[in-house]
C-alpha cells in the first residue's frame, strides 16, 4: 500500500513538472486541463493512475499545487542589502530632491540681496514685469510636456546603459520642443496682430524671454536625467553673475543684461548636455547600435506623461492668470502683473524644497522594498503582500504630511525673521502688504497638500500608471481654474489663491484614491508594470 502511494505521488510530481515545462505560469485551471489532454491524459487514465475523478479534478489539484509553489519572481530569497549602501542611496535621493529645488532658493536669495535674479528685478516697471511673467509662464506650459517625455523616455534608455539611444531620443524631443516654441511664437504674434493685445515692444520682450527660458528648461531636464543637477545650479549662479557684471561695467539696462545672460546660459546648457552625453556614451559597450522604435510608437508611449507635464504647469499658474486678469481700478491690458500676489506665491514655494527631497527618499525606499517583496511572498500570499504595502503607504503618507507641515512652519517663521532683517537691511519690509501675507499663508497650505499629491504621482509613475495621475490632475485643474476665476471676479483679485488651494485638495484626494486602488491589487499592477 505504501509503495503504491509513493509511486502515485512520484507520477503526480512528474505530471506537474511536465505541465510547468510547457507553461511555467498557466493562466487558470482550464489551461492546465488543456495541457493535460495534449499530454495524453483523459478521465479514465486520471482515475486509474492517480485516483482522480476526471481530468478537471487533476487540473484543479495541479493548479492549487502550482499556486503554493510558484513565487512571483526567482525562487532564491532576496539578498540582504548593506545598510551603509542603502543609507548612502537614500541620502543621494534626498539630496537630488533638494538640489532640484535649489535654483529656486538661489533666485530668492539673489532677489533679497542684489535686487535681481536671472529673470526678475525688484524695480521693473509693471509693463516689463508683465512681459517677463507672461514669457515665463508660456515657457513652462509649452515645454512642460516635453520635459516629462524626456525624463520618461530618456531615462528609460540611460538606466539600461543605452546612452546613444538616450541621446538620440532626447534630442528628438528637444527639437520638437523648439519647433513647438517657434510655432507658438507665430501663433501668439498672429493673435496679437489681429486683436492688438500688447504693443509690439512689449510683445517682443514676451517672445524673447519665452524662447530663451524654454531652452533653459529643456537643458535642465536633460541634466536631471544625467544626474547633473548641480550643474544647472551652477549655471543659474553664473547667469546671475553675468547680469551683475553687465549692469556694473556696461551701460546696458537690466532687461538687455538679463536677455544676454539668459541666452548665454541656455546655449551653455545645451553645449554641456551634448558634452555629458558624449562622456556617458564612452561607457557604453561597443557594437551594433540598436535602432530607435518608430516615432509614432515613442509618442504613443510617452503621451500620458506629456499630457501630465502640460497639465501640471498649467495647474501651477492658472491662479496667477485669474488674479492678474481680474479687473481693478487700472487695467491697461487684459493681463496685468500684480507683484504683491506673486511675492506671496514665490515665498510660499520654498516650502516644497524639503518635501521634494523626502518624497524622493521614501519612494526610492518603497521601490527597493517592492523589488525584494517579489522574492519574499508565495504566489498564494498576494493578499498579505498587498496589506503589508498598504500599511507601508500609510506610514509614507504620515511622513510626508509631517515633513510638509514642519517645512511650512519653518518657512513661515523664516520669512518673518527675514522680513525683520530686511527692514534693517533695505529700510522696508519684504512682506509689505496684507495681500502678500494673505497669499503667502494660503499658498503655504496649498503647497503642503500638493506635496502629498506629488508623492502619489511619483509612486504611480514608478508603477507605469500615468493615466491614473492624469485622472487625478485633470479635475484638479478644472477646480483650480473655476474656483479662482469666480472668487477673483466676485471678491478681491487675491482670492484667486483659493483656486490653487481647492485644486490641490482635489489632486491630493483623487491621487490617494488611485493609490489605494493600486495597493488593493498591487500584485496585478506590479505584473503590469513589469
C-alpha positions in Angstrom: 0.0 0.0 0.0 2.8 2.4 0.9 4.7 1.6 -2.3 1.6 2.3 -4.4 1.0 5.6 -2.7 4.7 6.5 -3.3 4.5 5.6 -7.0 1.3 7.6 -7.4 3.0 10.6 -5.7 6.0 10.3 -7.9 3.9 10.1 -11.0 1.9 13.1 -9.9 5.1 15.1 -9.4 6.3 14.2 -12.9 3.0 15.3 -14.3 3.2 18.7 -12.5 6.8 19.1 -13.8 5.8 18.3 -17.3 2.9 20.9 -17.1 5.3 23.6 -15.9 7.8 22.7 -18.6 5.1 23.5 -21.2 4.0 26.6 -19.3 5.6 27.8 -16.1 2.8 30.2 -15.3 -0.5 28.8 -16.7 -3.4 31.3 -16.7 -6.0 29.1 -14.9 -7.3 25.5 -14.3 -8.7 25.3 -17.8 -5.4 25.9 -19.4 -3.9 23.1 -17.3 -6.7 20.8 -18.3 -5.9 21.5 -22.0 -2.2 20.9 -21.4 -3.0 17.6 -19.7 -5.2 16.4 -22.6 -2.4 17.4 -25.0 -0.1 15.2 -22.9 -2.4 12.2 -23.4 -4.4 12.3 -20.1 -8.1 11.6 -20.1 -10.7 10.9 -17.4 -10.1 7.1 -17.2 -6.3 7.5 -17.0 -6.6 10.2 -14.4 -8.9 7.9 -12.4 -6.8 4.7 -12.8 -3.3 6.1 -12.3 -3.9 9.0 -9.9 -7.2 8.3 -8.3 -8.8 11.5 -9.6 -12.4 11.6 -10.8 -11.5 13.2 -14.1 -9.0 15.4 -15.9 -10.6 18.6 -14.5 -10.1 17.4 -10.9 -6.5 16.7 -11.7 -6.2 20.1 -13.3 -7.7 21.7 -10.1 -5.2 19.8 -7.9 -2.2 20.8 -10.0 -3.5 24.5 -10.1 -3.6 24.7 -6.3 -0.2 22.9 -6.1 1.4 25.4 -8.5 -0.1 28.4 -6.6 1.6 27.1 -3.5 4.9 26.5 -5.2 5.3 29.4 -7.7 6.6 32.7 -6.5 6.3 35.9 -8.5 10.0 36.1 -9.4 13.0 33.8 -8.9 13.0 31.3 -6.1 16.1 32.4 -4.2 15.5 34.7 -1.2 16.4 38.4 -1.8 19.9 39.3 -0.8 20.3 41.3 2.4 21.1 44.8 1.5 24.1 46.5 3.0 22.8 49.2 5.4 25.6 51.6 4.6 24.8 51.3 0.9 21.1 51.7 1.5 21.7 54.8 3.7 24.0 56.2 1.0 21.4 55.7 -1.7 18.6 57.2 0.3 20.8 60.2 1.2 21.5 60.7 -2.5 17.8 60.6 -3.3 17.1 63.2 -0.6 19.8 65.5 -1.9 18.6 65.0 -5.5 15.1 66.2 -4.5 16.5 69.2 -2.6 19.1 70.1 -5.2 16.4 70.1 -7.9 14.7 72.9 -6.0 18.0 74.7 -5.1 18.0 77.2 -8.1 14.6 78.5 -6.9 16.1 79.2 -3.4 19.2 80.9 -5.0 17.0 83.1 -7.1 15.1 84.2 -4.0 18.3 84.9 -2.1 19.6 86.9 -5.1 16.5 89.0 -5.2 16.8 89.7 -1.5 20.5 90.8 -1.6 21.1 92.0 -5.2 17.6 93.1 -6.0 17.6 91.0 -9.2 17.9 87.4 -10.4 18.3 85.8 -13.8 14.9 86.8 -15.0 13.4 89.2 -12.4 14.2 92.6 -11.0 12.8 94.5 -8.0 12.5 97.8 -9.8 10.9 96.7 -13.1 8.0 98.7 -14.4 4.7 96.8 -14.2 4.7 96.7 -18.0 8.0 94.9 -18.2 7.2 92.7 -15.2 4.0 91.7 -17.1 6.1 90.8 -20.2 8.6 88.7 -18.3 5.8 86.9 -16.3 3.9 86.0 -19.4 7.0 84.8 -21.2 8.0 82.7 -18.1 4.5 81.1 -17.8 4.4 80.3 -21.5 7.8 78.7 -21.4 6.8 76.4 -18.5 3.4 75.4 -20.0 4.6 74.9 -23.6 7.7 72.9 -22.6 6.3 71.1 -19.6 5.1 68.1 -21.7 8.5 67.7 -23.4 10.4 67.8 -20.1 8.2 64.9 -18.8 8.7 63.0 -22.1 12.4 63.5 -22.0 12.5 62.4 -18.3 10.5 59.3 -19.0 11.9 58.0 -22.3 15.5 59.3 -22.0 15.9 57.9 -18.5 14.4 54.6 -19.7 17.4 54.2 -22.1 20.0 55.7 -19.8 19.0 53.3 -16.9 19.8 50.4 -19.2 23.1 51.8 -20.3 21.9 52.7 -23.8 23.4 56.2 -23.8 23.5 56.6 -27.6 19.8 55.8 -27.8 19.1 58.0 -24.8 20.8 60.9 -26.5 19.0 60.4 -29.8 15.5 60.2 -28.3 16.2 63.1 -26.0 17.2 65.4 -28.9 14.2 64.3 -30.9 12.1 65.7 -28.1 14.3 68.8 -27.7 13.9 69.5 -31.5 10.2 69.0 -31.1 10.2 71.4 -28.2 12.0 74.1 -30.2 9.6 73.6 -33.1 6.6 73.9 -30.7 8.1 77.1 -29.2 8.5 78.7 -32.7 5.0 77.7 -33.7 3.7 79.2 -30.5 5.6 82.4 -31.2 4.0 82.6 -34.7 0.5 81.9 -33.3 0.7 84.5 -30.5 2.1 87.0 -33.0 -0.9 86.5 -35.2 -3.2 86.7 -32.3 -1.5 89.9 -31.1 -1.7 91.5 -34.6 -5.4 90.7 -35.0 -6.5 91.7 -31.5 -3.8 94.2 -30.6 -3.4 92.9 -27.1 0.1 94.3 -26.4 2.2 96.9 -28.1 4.9 95.4 -30.3 7.8 96.4 -28.0 6.1 94.5 -25.1 5.3 91.6 -27.3 9.0 91.3 -28.4 10.1 91.1 -24.7 7.5 88.3 -24.1 8.8 86.3 -27.1 12.5 86.7 -26.2 12.0 85.6 -22.6 9.7 82.8 -23.7 12.2 81.4 -26.2 15.4 81.5 -24.1 13.7 80.2 -20.9 12.3 77.4 -23.0 15.8 76.5 -24.0 16.9 76.6 -20.4 14.1 74.3 -19.1 14.9 71.7 -21.9 18.6 71.6 -20.9 17.7 71.4 -17.2 15.6 68.3 -17.8 18.5 66.5 -19.6 20.9 67.4 -16.7 18.4 65.9 -14.3 18.2 62.5 -16.1 22.0 62.5 -16.4 22.2 63.2 -12.7 23.9 66.6 -13.2 21.6 68.7 -11.1 24.3 70.8 -9.5 25.4 71.8 -13.0 22.2 73.7 -13.5 22.6 75.4 -10.1 26.0 76.5 -11.2 24.5 77.8 -14.5 22.0 79.9 -12.6 24.8 81.4 -10.4 26.8 82.1 -13.5 23.9 83.8 -15.2 23.2 86.0 -12.1 26.9 86.9 -12.1 26.9 87.8 -15.8 23.9 90.1 -15.1 25.8 91.7 -12.3 28.9 92.3 -14.5 26.9 93.7 -17.3 24.9 96.1 -15.1 28.1 97.2 -13.2 30.6 97.6 -16.0 28.4 98.4 -19.1 25.7 100.9 -19.8 23.2 98.1 -20.6 19.9 98.2 -18.6 18.6 95.3 -16.7 16.4 93.8 -19.5 19.2 93.6 -22.0 21.7 92.3 -19.4 19.2 89.6 -18.4 18.5 88.6 -22.0 22.2 88.4 -22.9 22.8 86.3 -19.7 19.8 84.0 -20.4 20.9 83.4 -23.9 24.5 82.5 -22.7 23.1 80.2 -20.0 20.7 78.5 -22.5 23.5 78.0 -25.1 26.0 76.8 -22.4 23.4 74.4 -21.1 22.8 72.8 -24.5 26.6 72.5 -25.1 27.0 70.9 -21.7 24.2 68.5 -22.4 26.0 67.4 -25.6 29.3 67.0 -23.7 27.7 65.0 -20.9 26.1 62.6 -23.4 29.4 62.2 -25.2 31.1 61.3 -21.9 28.3 58.9 -21.0 28.5 57.2 -24.4 32.1 56.3 -23.8 31.0 53.9 -21.0 28.6 52.1 -23.4 29.6 48.8 -24.8 30.7 48.9 -28.4 28.8 47.1 -31.0 25.8 47.4 -33.3 23.8 50.5 -32.4 20.2 49.5 -31.9 17.5 51.3 -33.9 15.1 53.5 -32.1 11.4 52.5 -32.2 9.3 54.3 -34.7 8.5 57.8 -33.6 4.7 57.0 -33.6 5.4 54.2 -31.0 7.5 56.5 -28.9 4.9 59.3 -29.0 2.2 56.9 -28.0 4.2 55.5 -25.1 5.1 58.9 -23.6 1.8 60.7 -24.4 0.3 60.3 -20.9 3.5 61.8 -19.4 3.5 64.6 -21.9 -0.1 65.4 -21.0 0.8 65.4 -17.3 3.7 67.8 -17.9 1.4 70.3 -19.6 -1.4 70.0 -17.0 1.0 70.3 -14.1 2.4 73.6 -15.1 -1.0 74.9 -16.1 -2.2 73.9 -12.7 0.6 75.8 -11.0 0.0 79.0 -13.0 -3.8 79.2 -13.6 -4.4 81.0 -10.3 -1.9 83.7 -11.3 -3.7 84.2 -14.7 -7.0 84.5 -12.8 -5.6 87.0 -10.4 -3.8 89.1 -13.0 -6.7 89.2 -15.3 -9.3 90.3 -12.7 -10.4 93.9 -13.4 -9.3 96.5 -11.0 -9.1 100.3 -10.9 -6.3 100.3 -13.6 -6.1 97.6 -16.2 -4.4 98.8 -19.4 -4.1 95.2 -20.7 -6.2 92.1 -20.1 -3.4 90.7 -18.0 -1.6 93.0 -15.6 1.2 91.8 -13.3 0.5 92.1 -9.6 3.7 91.9 -7.6 2.1 91.6 -4.2 0.3 88.4 -5.3 3.4 87.0 -7.0 5.6 87.7 -4.0 3.4 85.7 -1.6 3.5 82.7 -4.0 7.2 82.9 -4.5 7.9 82.9 -0.8 5.5 80.0 -0.2 7.0 77.9 -3.0 10.1 77.4 -0.7 8.0 75.0 1.4 8.4 72.3 -1.3 12.2 72.0 -1.1 12.4 69.6 1.9 9.2 67.6 1.0 10.6 67.0 -2.5 13.7 65.6 -1.0 11.8 63.4 1.5 9.5 62.2 -1.3 12.5 61.1 -3.3 13.8 59.1 -0.3 10.6 57.3 0.6 9.7 56.5 -3.0 13.2 55.1 -3.6 12.9 53.0 -0.4 9.4 51.8 -1.5 10.8 50.6 -4.9 13.6 48.7 -3.2 11.1 47.0 -0.8 8.8 46.2 -3.7 11.7 44.6 -5.6 12.5 42.5 -2.6 8.9 41.6 -1.9 8.5 39.8 -5.2 11.1 37.2 -3.8 9.6 37.0 -0.3 6.0 36.2 -1.0 4.5 33.0 -2.4 2.0 33.2 -5.3 -0.9 32.5 -2.9 0.2 35.2 -0.5 -0.5 38.2 -2.7 -3.3 39.5 -0.4 -0.8 39.5 2.5 1.7 41.4 0.4 -0.9 43.9 -0.6 -2.0 44.5 3.0 1.7 45.0 4.0 2.4 47.6 1.4 -0.9 49.4 2.2 0.5 49.8 5.8 3.8 51.0 4.3 2.0 53.6 2.2 0.1 55.0 5.2 3.4 55.4 7.0 4.8 57.2 4.0 1.7 59.4 3.9 2.3 60.3 7.6 5.9 61.1 6.9 5.2 63.4 4.0 2.4 65.2 5.9 4.6 65.8 9.0 7.5 66.8 6.8 5.4 69.2 4.8 3.7 70.8 7.8 7.1 71.2 9.6 8.6 72.7 6.4 5.6 75.1 6.2 6.1 76.2 9.8 9.8 76.8 9.2 9.2 78.8 6.0 6.6 80.9 7.7 8.8 81.6 10.7 11.9 82.1 8.5 10.1 84.6 6.2 9.0 86.7 9.2 12.6 86.6 10.6 13.9 87.6 7.1 11.2 90.3 7.0 12.6 91.8 10.2 16.2 91.5 8.9 15.2 93.1 5.5 13.7 96.1 7.3 17.1 96.8 8.8 19.0 96.0 5.6 16.9 97.8 3.0 14.7 100.1 5.1 11.5 98.4 4.0 9.7 95.1 4.8 9.7 92.1 2.5 6.0 91.4 3.2 4.8 94.9 2.8 1.1 94.4 2.4 -1.8 92.3 3.7 -2.3 90.9 0.2 1.2 89.4 0.2 0.7 88.0 3.7 -2.7 86.5 2.8 -1.5 84.9 -0.4 1.7 83.6 1.4 -0.3 81.8 4.1 -3.0 80.3 1.9 -0.3 79.2 -0.7 1.7 77.5 2.2 -1.3 75.4 3.0 -1.9 74.6 -0.7 1.7 73.5 -1.3 1.6 71.3 1.8 -1.4 69.5 0.3 0.2 69.5 -3.1 3.3 67.7 -1.7 1.1 64.7 -0.8 -0.3 64.6 -4.4 3.2 64.9 -5.9 4.4 61.9 -3.8 1.4 59.9 -5.0 2.1 60.9 -8.6 5.8 59.8 -8.3 4.7 56.4 -7.0 2.1 55.9 -9.7 4.6 57.0 -12.4 7.1 54.4 -11.0 4.4 51.7 -11.4 3.6 53.0 -15.0 0.2 54.3 -14.0 0.4 57.7 -15.7 -3.2 57.6 -16.7 -4.2 57.5 -13.0 -2.1 60.6 -12.3 -3.9 62.4 -15.2 -7.3 61.3 -14.0 -6.3 63.0 -10.7 -4.9 66.2 -12.0 -7.5 67.0 -14.8 -10.3 67.6 -12.3 -7.9 69.5 -10.1 -7.0 71.9 -13.0 -10.7 72.4 -13.6 -11.5 73.2 -9.9 -8.4 75.5 -9.7 -9.5 77.4 -12.7 -13.2 77.6 -11.9 -12.9 78.5 -8.2 -10.1 81.0 -8.8 -12.0 82.7 -11.6 -15.3 83.0 -9.8 -13.8 84.2 -6.5 -11.5 86.8 -8.2 -14.5 88.2 -10.0 -16.9 88.2 -7.1 -14.4 89.5 -4.5 -10.8 90.8 -4.5 -8.3 89.5 -7.1 -6.2 87.8 -4.4 -8.9 85.3 -3.6 -7.8 83.5 -6.8 -5.4 81.8 -4.4 -8.3 79.7 -3.1 -8.4 78.1 -6.6 -4.9 76.8 -6.0 -5.9 75.5 -2.6 -9.1 73.8 -3.8 -7.3 72.3 -6.8 -4.5 70.9 -4.5 -7.1 69.3 -2.3 -8.8 67.6 -5.3 -5.5 66.5 -6.7 -4.4 65.0 -3.3 -7.8 63.3 -2.6 -8.0 61.7 -6.1 -4.4 60.6 -6.1 -4.8 59.0 -2.7 -7.9 57.2 -4.0 -6.0 55.9 -7.0 -3.1 54.8 -4.8 -5.4 52.7 -2.6 -6.9 51.2 -5.8 -3.4 50.1 -6.8 -2.4 48.9 -3.4 -5.5 46.7 -3.2 -4.3 44.8 -6.3 -0.6 45.6 -6.0 0.4 42.1 -7.4 -1.5 42.8 -10.6 -0.1 46.3 -11.1 3.5 45.1 -10.4 2.9 42.4 -13.0 1.5 45.0 -15.5 4.4 47.4 -14.8 7.0 44.7 -15.4 
